[in-house]
Amino acid sequence: MNERRKKYMIWSKEETLDREEIRKIQLKRLKSTIKRVYEKVPFYRKRLDEAGISPEDINSLDDLKKIPFTVKDDLRENYPFGLFAVTKKEVVRIHGSSGTTGKPTVVGYTRNDLNTWTELTARIAAMAGARDDDIAQIAFGYGLFTGAFGLHQGLEKIGAMVVPMSSGNTKKQIMLMKDFGTTLLISTPSYALHMAEVAEEMGINPASDLKVRIGLFGGEGHTEEFRKELENKWEMLATENYGMSELIGPGVSGECQYKCGMHIAEDHFIAEIIDPDTGEVLPPGQKGELVVTTITKEAFPLLRYRTKDITYLIEEQCECGRTLTRMAKVQGRSDDMLIIRGVNVFPSQIESVLVGMKEIGPHYEIIVKKKGYLDVLELNVEVIDGSFLEKYSKLEALKDKIRRNLRTVLGIDAKINLVEPRTLKRFEGKAKRVIDLR
């Protein structure tokens, strides 16, 4: 472990392989995966046959683009076990999405899949700087959601002491952090910010009275401005990791301490960036939709899964010594993009404007509605100091400032409503900040 610490916590040798060796591993595992799903998953056999592709046609990584995409509706239409490549007897655990818009997406794990997942989450925890003497408090909800179980098993593998607190019961969270001397916080970024506010209400300064030194945040995207807010409140290193239940859960990629993109576990996943409208594969550095192919999963392999997440790939080697391709911070989702009066608007663009302003807090709501035939964008934004609302001239000046800044970024106008501190809803899981009333 001491040697690993010296190397910026590089957990496995696969993280520093020569690029050519990584590509050889990817091709070998890709060919094996395609052969297996063709033989074991009727959905993929039919999809590949319709595209006129056989497993023997895949002889290079470039051939991957011949394969049709898999989308979330494919998972729903094959609910619950139609995309599994193993028998139910071989599945030792089930996870899935929340199913808030209907049936959940169901994913399964063999014993080997769980071992792989544990290794990958140990890898991303180590990237962030987790050690065997850390005390890790998990404030993700346990259940079908993969976040809590995924990080739990990886942190235990590293040797950290894990506190499986789950989400909610925030005052008790703070009490345990203080009493146990928690050094790692695992949660969504929005819940971490809420926890800091509750700690302050309890008379506890998160920065000076608690010992949290690293946050391993996932489950939702957040801007660099939001990250700075977290780091200032907690005086911690706020790192981000990426995953989704369909792919494996957390462990697909994660940030090292240099925070310059999330290192992708390329020995287990092949990442592509496509134009979300045309499906064309884009070169590194060009922004588009992330598509991922799993190449080691046994129970639930996926070919060219469209994640809907907007990002780009970075191939330059990181200062930490890892040779893995990185993905930039997710900059929105192709399916949460709002089209307002013909203008494409991502919630992350709005957040980047709001969180960077010192007069207002990091909590906001985005409301889109119709006024006659026109779209109207409206924002509810908390001020930091409630007395500010009593001064009409300052109130109007701040509204104008926010409106101008948003217009510069978005190209459209917005109605701004300033509200009292601590009046907007807080979230223990993924934050839901957009209300579309059209």
Secondary structure, 3 states (H helix, E strand, C coil): CHHHHHCCCCCCHHHHCCHHHHHHHHHHHHHHHHHHHHHHCHHHHHHHHHCCCCHHHCCCHHHHHHCCCECHHHHHHCCCCCCCCCCHHHCCEEEECCCCCCCCCEEEECHHHHHHHHHHHHHHHHHHCCCCCCEEEECCCCCCCHHHHHHHHHHHHHCCEEECCCCCCHHHHHHHHHHHCCCEEEECHHHHHHHHHHHHHCCCCHHHHCCCCEEEECCCCCCHHHHHHHHHHHCCEEEEEEEECCCCEEEEEEECCCCCCEEECCCCEEEEEECCCCCCECCCCCCEEEEEEECCCCCCCCCCEEEEEEECEECCCCCCCCCCCEECCCCCECCCCEEECCEEECHHHHHHHHCCCCCEEEEEEEEEEEECCEEEEEEEEEECCHHHHHCHHHHHHHHHHHHHHHHHHHCCCCEEEEECCCCCCCCCCCCCCEEECC
